[in-house]
Amino acid sequence: MANSAPHLATAITKHQHLTPLAGRSSGPGINAVWAAINLAGSAALLIAGRQRSRRWDADLPAFETGYLAFAAWMMLSERLLAPNWDRRGKA
C-alpha cells in the first residue's frame, strides 16, 4: 500500500518516476497503472488477513513498521542512488 503513494502522486503531477513496468521512462499513465496494481494487491492482502481475524490492532504494528521501513528505503535510495533523476541532474 505504501508503494502506491509516490506513484499516484507522480501520476497526478504528470512527472516520470521509476517503475518495474517501464523503467526510467515510466510516465504518468504507467505510474497510475503501477499505483493501481499496488493498491489492488494490498487490498487483497488486507481482505485475506481480515478473514482470519476480525481485529486489526494486532496487525497494525507490523504494517506501520513496514511502511516506515519502506519510506526510509525510498528516502535513502533517492538520496544516494537517484534512480528517478537523469544523469544531467533533471527530474
C-alpha positions in Angstrom: 0.0 0.0 0.0 2.8 2.4 0.8 4.3 1.9 -2.6 1.2 3.3 -4.3 1.5 6.8 -2.8 4.6 8.0 -4.7 3.4 6.6 -8.0 -0.1 8.0 -7.5 1.4 11.4 -6.7 3.7 11.2 -9.8 0.7 10.3 -12.0 -1.3 13.3 -10.7 1.6 15.7 -11.1 2.4 14.3 -14.6 6.0 13.5 -13.9 8.2 10.5 -14.5 9.0 8.0 -11.8 10.8 4.7 -12.0 8.6 1.6 -12.1 9.2 -2.1 -12.9 6.8 -1.8 -15.8 8.8 0.7 -18.0 11.9 1.6 -16.0 13.1 5.2 -16.0 10.8 6.2 -18.8 7.6 5.5 -16.8 5.3 8.4 -17.4 2.1 9.4 -15.6 0.0 6.7 -17.2 2.4 3.9 -16.3 2.6 5.2 -12.8 -1.1 5.3 -12.4 -1.3 1.7 -13.5 1.5 0.7 -11.1 -0.2 2.5 -8.2 -3.5 0.7 -9.1 -1.7 -2.7 -9.1 -0.1 -1.9 -5.7 -3.5 -0.8 -4.3 -5.2 -3.9 -5.6 -2.5 -6.2 -4.2 -2.6 -4.6 -0.8 -6.4 -4.7 -0.7 -6.3 -8.4 -1.5 -3.8 -9.0 1.3 -5.8 -7.0 3.8 -9.0 -8.8 2.9 -7.2 -12.2 3.2 -5.9 -11.2 6.6 -9.2 -9.9 7.7 -10.8 -13.2 7.1 -8.6 -14.9 9.6 -9.1 -12.2 12.3 -11.8 -9.6 12.8 -9.4 -7.2 14.7 -6.8 -5.0 13.0 -4.9 -4.0 16.2 -2.6 -7.0 16.2 -1.5 -6.3 12.6 -1.1 -2.5 12.9 2.5 -2.5 14.4 3.7 -4.8 11.6 2.0 -2.6 9.0 3.5 0.6 10.4 6.9 -0.9 10.7 6.8 -2.0 7.1 5.5 1.4 6.0 8.3 3.3 7.9 11.0 0.9 6.6 9.8 1.4 3.0 9.7 5.2 3.5 13.3 5.2 4.8 14.4 3.0 2.0 12.9 5.3 -0.6 14.5 8.3 1.0 17.9 6.8 1.1 17.7 5.4 -2.4 16.7 8.7 -3.8 19.4 10.5 -1.9 22.3 8.0 -2.6 21.3 6.4 -5.9 19.0 9.0 -7.5 17.0 6.4 -9.6 14.4 8.9 -10.7 16.9 11.5 -11.9 18.6 11.6 -15.3 22.4 12.0 -15.5 22.1 15.7 -16.3 20.5 16.4 -12.9 17.0 17.0 -14.0 13.9 15.3 -12.5 
